[in-house]
Amino acid sequence: MSGRIGEHCVIDESVEIPDDVEIGHFSVIGAEVVLQPGVCIGSHCIIDEGVEFRGPCRVWNWVHIREYAQIGVNVSIGDLAHIGPKCRIGHNARIGNGAQLHHPAQIGERAWIGPAVFLSNDPYPNPGAEFSPEAVRVGDGVIIGACAQVLGGVRLGEACAVGMGATVTRDVAPGAIVYGCPARFRRDRELHYPGTAWEHRGPLDPMAYCPDCDRLLAPQFRHGRGGER
């Protein structure tokens, strides 16, 4: 065993820990957990058996990741988050503080899940019926605002946006903006609406022109739309 390990941790003997892995105090790492170089796990975390970290990522404090979840490269999981069994989180995704992703949710690449978001897995709760979980599927580049709820089985299309506090009961089309309770379609997202820098796969220079639409980028950060050259 190597890496930097905090005090009073419980780590199964089957876990291999690379040199540059960090694990905070009082954390528990279960059997057959796969830790890649660059993984940083905070204090008081519980990582259940079979969880796979596919590359460098950051797990903050008091996080519970259930068995056989898969965590992509450069993922950040905030304090007090809960990741259900067999959930899959794509590369460069961000999971906010207190978010709950119930199994077997699937999160696409570059998705942004706000604080206290609840992804359900039971579209029709009935204590007297057999439970059959239905996954929420979140496409690449999706934004879900803080405190939003998504019903089990719902699909959120690529690059759509869900407003804060919304309750999503139906599938959302790619690129759509929805909010309300229940959430309804309001308009389509602009390609360069603030916060959508992933459309260019990297940081944007505010004084440059967009290589796709030939608009100056700086006004888009202020108003959500750009000016002509």
ROLO-837456 format. One record per residue (C-alpha): x, y, z; residue number from 1. Coordinates in steps of 0.1 Angstrom, whole numbers, m for minus. Layout:
BEGIN
+-------+-------+-------+-----+
!     x !     y !     z !   i !
+-------+-------+-------+-----+
!     X !     Y !     Z ! NUM !
...
+-------+-------+-------+-----+
***
This chain:
BEGIN
+-------+-------+-------+-----+
!     x !     y !     z !   i !
+-------+-------+-------+-----+
!     0 !     0 !     0 !   1 !
!    13 !    35 !    m9 !   2 !
!    m1 !    69 !   m15 !   3 !
!   m11 !    94 !    12 !   4 !
!   m35 !    79 !    36 !   5 !
!   m52 !    98 !    64 !   6 !
!   m57 !    86 !   100 !   7 !
!   m82 !    59 !   110 !   8 !
!   m90 !    47 !    75 !   9 !
!  m103 !    12 !    67 !  10 !
!   m90 !    m1 !    34 !  11 !
!   m96 !   m36 !    21 !  12 !
!   m64 !   m55 !    15 !  13 !
!   m74 !   m61 !   m22 !  14 !
!   m71 !   m24 !   m30 !  15 !
!   m40 !   m12 !   m48 !  16 !
!   m32 !    24 !   m41 !  17 !
!    m9 !    43 !   m65 !  18 !
!    17 !    67 !   m51 !  19 !
!    m2 !    99 !   m60 !  20 !
!   m36 !    89 !   m46 !  21 !
!   m49 !   107 !   m15 !  22 !
!   m74 !    94 !    10 !  23 !
!   m86 !   116 !    38 !  24 !
!   m92 !   107 !    75 !  25 !
!  m118 !    82 !    86 !  26 !
!  m126 !    70 !    51 !  27 !
!  m136 !    34 !    42 !  28 !
!  m125 !    17 !     9 !  29 !
!  m142 !   m16 !     1 !  30 !
!  m130 !   m47 !   m17 !  31 !
!  m119 !   m46 !   m53 !  32 !
!  m121 !    m8 !   m56 !  33 !
!  m100 !     4 !   m86 !  34 !
!   m81 !    36 !   m79 !  35 !
!   m62 !    52 !  m108 !  36 !
!   m33 !    77 !  m103 !  37 !
!   m45 !   111 !   m94 !  38 !
!   m76 !   101 !   m74 !  39 !
!   m82 !   122 !   m44 !  40 !
!  m108 !   111 !   m18 !  41 !
!  m118 !   133 !    11 !  42 !
!  m125 !   126 !    47 !  43 !
!  m153 !   104 !    61 !  44 !
!  m161 !    89 !    27 !  45 !
!  m174 !    54 !    21 !  46 !
!  m165 !    37 !   m12 !  47 !
!  m182 !     4 !   m15 !  48 !
!  m169 !   m28 !   m32 !  49 !
!  m162 !   m28 !   m69 !  50 !
!  m163 !     9 !   m75 !  51 !
!  m141 !    18 !  m104 !  52 !
!  m123 !    52 !  m108 !  53 !
!  m112 !    54 !  m144 !  54 !
!   m88 !    83 !  m140 !  55 !
!   m79 !   113 !  m119 !  56 !
!  m108 !   128 !  m101 !  57 !
!  m118 !   145 !   m68 !  58 !
!  m143 !   131 !   m43 !  59 !
!  m149 !   156 !   m14 !  60 !
!  m160 !   149 !    21 !  61 !
!  m188 !   127 !    35 !  62 !
!  m195 !   111 !     1 !  63 !
!  m210 !    76 !    m2 !  64 !
!  m204 !    58 !   m35 !  65 !
!  m223 !    25 !   m37 !  66 !
!  m211 !    m8 !   m51 !  67 !
!  m199 !   m11 !   m87 !  68 !
!  m204 !    25 !   m96 !  69 !
!  m181 !    38 !  m124 !  70 !
!  m165 !    72 !  m121 !  71 !
!  m150 !    88 !  m152 !  72 !
!  m118 !   109 !  m157 !  73 !
!  m117 !   144 !  m141 !  74 !
!  m150 !   140 !  m123 !  75 !
!  m157 !   162 !   m92 !  76 !
!  m182 !   149 !   m66 !  77 !
!  m192 !   174 !   m39 !  78 !
!  m196 !   170 !    m2 !  79 !
!  m224 !   148 !    11 !  80 !
!  m233 !   134 !   m23 !  81 !
!  m247 !    99 !   m27 !  82 !
!  m240 !    78 !   m58 !  83 !
!  m261 !    47 !   m61 !  84 !
!  m251 !    12 !   m71 !  85 !
!  m240 !     7 !  m107 !  86 !
!  m243 !    44 !  m115 !  87 !
!  m220 !    56 !  m143 !  88 !
!  m206 !    91 !  m144 !  89 !
!  m189 !   103 !  m176 !  90 !
!  m156 !   122 !  m180 !  91 !
!  m154 !   158 !  m168 !  92 !
!  m188 !   157 !  m151 !  93 !
!  m195 !   178 !  m119 !  94 !
!  m217 !   165 !   m91 !  95 !
!  m228 !   192 !   m67 !  96 !
!  m229 !   191 !   m29 !  97 !
!  m257 !   169 !   m15 !  98 !
!  m268 !   155 !   m49 !  99 !
!  m284 !   121 !   m48 ! 100 !
!  m280 !    99 !   m79 ! 101 !
!  m300 !    67 !   m74 ! 102 !
!  m291 !    35 !   m92 ! 103 !
!  m286 !    29 !  m120 ! 104 !
!  m284 !    65 !  m132 ! 105 !
!  m262 !    73 !  m162 ! 106 !
!  m245 !   107 !  m164 ! 107 !
!  m229 !   118 !  m197 ! 108 !
!  m196 !   136 !  m203 ! 109 !
!  m193 !   173 !  m192 ! 110 !
!  m226 !   172 !  m174 ! 111 !
!  m231 !   196 !  m145 ! 112 !
!  m254 !   183 !  m117 ! 113 !
!  m262 !   211 !   m93 ! 114 !
!  m263 !   209 !   m54 ! 115 !
!  m291 !   189 !   m39 ! 116 !
!  m303 !   175 !   m72 ! 117 !
!  m323 !   143 !   m68 ! 118 !
!  m323 !   117 !   m96 ! 119 !
!  m350 !    92 !   m88 ! 120 !
!  m352 !    56 !  m100 ! 121 !
!  m389 !    48 !   m92 ! 122 !
!  m414 !    66 !  m115 ! 123 !
!  m444 !    51 !   m98 ! 124 !
!  m437 !    45 !   m61 ! 125 !
!  m459 !    17 !   m47 ! 126 !
!  m449 !     0 !   m14 ! 127 !
!  m471 !   m30 !   m23 ! 128 !
!  m455 !   m36 !   m57 ! 129 !
!  m422 !   m52 !   m67 ! 130 !
!  m396 !   m26 !   m71 ! 131 !
!  m381 !   m23 !  m106 ! 132 !
!  m356 !     6 !  m108 ! 133 !
!  m356 !    28 !  m140 ! 134 !
!  m325 !    48 !  m147 ! 135 !
!  m323 !    85 !  m153 ! 136 !
!  m301 !    91 !  m183 ! 137 !
!  m284 !   124 !  m185 ! 138 !
!  m268 !   133 !  m219 ! 139 !
!  m235 !   149 !  m226 ! 140 !
!  m232 !   186 !  m216 ! 141 !
!  m265 !   187 !  m196 ! 142 !
!  m270 !   213 !  m169 ! 143 !
!  m293 !   205 !  m140 ! 144 !
!  m299 !   234 !  m116 ! 145 !
!  m298 !   232 !   m78 ! 146 !
!  m326 !   213 !   m60 ! 147 !
!  m342 !   199 !   m92 ! 148 !
!  m358 !   165 !   m92 ! 149 !
!  m359 !   141 !  m121 ! 150 !
!  m383 !   112 !  m122 ! 151 !
!  m370 !    77 !  m128 ! 152 !
!  m368 !    66 !  m164 ! 153 !
!  m365 !   101 !  m178 ! 154 !
!  m340 !   109 !  m205 ! 155 !
!  m323 !   143 !  m206 ! 156 !
!  m311 !   150 !  m241 ! 157 !
!  m276 !   163 !  m249 ! 158 !
!  m268 !   199 !  m239 ! 159 !
!  m303 !   205 !  m224 ! 160 !
!  m307 !   226 !  m193 ! 161 !
!  m331 !   221 !  m163 ! 162 !
!  m339 !   251 !  m141 ! 163 !
!  m334 !   253 !  m104 ! 164 !
!  m361 !   236 !   m83 ! 165 !
!  m377 !   220 !  m114 ! 166 !
!  m395 !   187 !  m113 ! 167 !
!  m389 !   168 !  m145 ! 168 !
!  m415 !   141 !  m153 ! 169 !
!  m409 !   137 !  m190 ! 170 !
!  m380 !   133 !  m214 ! 171 !
!  m363 !   165 !  m224 ! 172 !
!  m352 !   171 !  m260 ! 173 !
!  m315 !   179 !  m268 ! 174 !
!  m307 !   215 !  m264 ! 175 !
!  m339 !   225 !  m247 ! 176 !
!  m344 !   247 !  m216 ! 177 !
!  m370 !   235 !  m192 ! 178 !
!  m381 !   247 !  m157 ! 179 !
!  m411 !   248 !  m135 ! 180 !
!  m431 !   222 !  m115 ! 181 !
!  m438 !   202 !  m135 ! 182 !
!  m410 !   213 !  m159 ! 183 !
!  m421 !   225 !  m193 ! 184 !
!  m402 !   235 !  m224 ! 185 !
!  m394 !   272 !  m225 ! 186 !
!  m369 !   277 !  m253 ! 187 !
!  m338 !   262 !  m270 ! 188 !
!  m304 !   269 !  m256 ! 189 !
!  m282 !   292 !  m276 ! 190 !
!  m249 !   275 !  m287 ! 191 !
!  m228 !   300 !  m266 ! 192 !
!  m251 !   307 !  m237 ! 193 !
!  m230 !   314 !  m206 ! 194 !
!  m217 !   282 !  m191 ! 195 !
!  m216 !   262 !  m224 ! 196 !
!  m178 !   265 !  m230 ! 197 !
!  m177 !   227 !  m236 ! 198 !
!  m191 !   234 !  m271 ! 199 !
!  m155 !   244 !  m279 ! 200 !
!  m140 !   216 !  m258 ! 201 !
!  m119 !   241 !  m238 ! 202 !
!  m115 !   276 !  m223 ! 203 !
!  m128 !   305 !  m244 ! 204 !
!  m109 !   337 !  m250 ! 205 !
!  m134 !   365 !  m245 ! 206 !
!  m117 !   387 !  m271 ! 207 !
!  m116 !   360 !  m298 ! 208 !
!  m141 !   351 !  m324 ! 209 !
!  m160 !   318 !  m323 ! 210 !
!  m145 !   294 !  m349 ! 211 !
!  m180 !   280 !  m355 ! 212 !
!  m203 !   310 !  m358 ! 213 !
!  m178 !   338 !  m363 ! 214 !
!  m192 !   359 !  m335 ! 215 !
!  m172 !   378 !  m309 ! 216 !
!  m172 !   358 !  m277 ! 217 !
!  m170 !   386 !  m251 ! 218 !
!  m207 !   399 !  m255 ! 219 !
!  m219 !   363 !  m251 ! 220 !
!  m207 !   361 !  m216 ! 221 !
!  m226 !   393 !  m207 ! 222 !
!  m258 !   388 !  m225 ! 223 !
!  m259 !   352 !  m237 ! 224 !
!  m255 !   362 !  m273 ! 225 !
!  m228 !   375 !  m295 ! 226 !
!  m222 !   404 !  m319 ! 227 !
!  m213 !   402 !  m355 ! 228 !
!  m177 !   408 !  m366 ! 229 !
+-------+-------+-------+-----+
***
